[in-house]
Amino acid sequence: MKLFMKKFGLVVAGGVIQGFGMGLFLFPHSIPSGGAGGIAVLFNYWFNLDIGLALWIVNFSMLLFGVRFLGKRFAVWTVIAITVTSISIDFFEQSYIPNRNLILDLLFGSVFLGTGIGILIRQGVSNGGVGVVALIISYKRKILPGKPLLIVNGAIFLVTAIAIDIKLIFLALISQYISTKIVNQVCALSFVKAYTFGWRKKP
């Protein structure tokens, strides 16, 4: 029970921190936090659907698709993470920041996003979205998920940029670069341990 509560607390913390970065800093500028974030931004732009709700729908849909490959326990923890993240996004989006600065918001949002994702990954939990698809591809092809994740996210970023503003693809890529660096710092070498699909790191 003690280990369960510790993991639960860290998963909630990771979801809140991730939601804080997205809801308070990135989404007010329509900067996608990832593939799922890009789709959520598009749903908000096209259908005026609440971003937190849109993100939860996208994440949950992807997760249902991935349960068969990643296991039910993984799915349960990921549902908790994406639910906490979506609630946090809705909460923090209500906050008002006067005299916003795009560069600072991009920096702070990416740092908090990467920190939240890193905490989740250290617990063996996905932050949902197209990360699940990337993990399935990596599982089937016995490769690390970085390349498929970059390709899928890049395609979604491109569509988001064309639909809303071309500069968004550059902001999204900068955010991905910063947040990925933070994830690496938080996770150290825990990523391969968290998702064991049979691959091995090259010497």
Secondary structure, 3 states (H helix, E strand, C coil): CHHHHHHHHHHHHHHHHHHHHHHHHHHHHCCCCCHHHHHHHHHHHHHCCCHHHHHHHHHHHHHHHHHHHHCHHHHHHHHHHHHHHHHHHHHHCCCCCCCCCHHHHHHHHHHHHHHHHHHHHHCCCCCCCHHHHHHHHHHHHCCCCHHHHHHHHHHHHHHHHHHCCCHHHHHHHHHHHHHHHHHHHHHCCHHHHHCCCCCCCCC
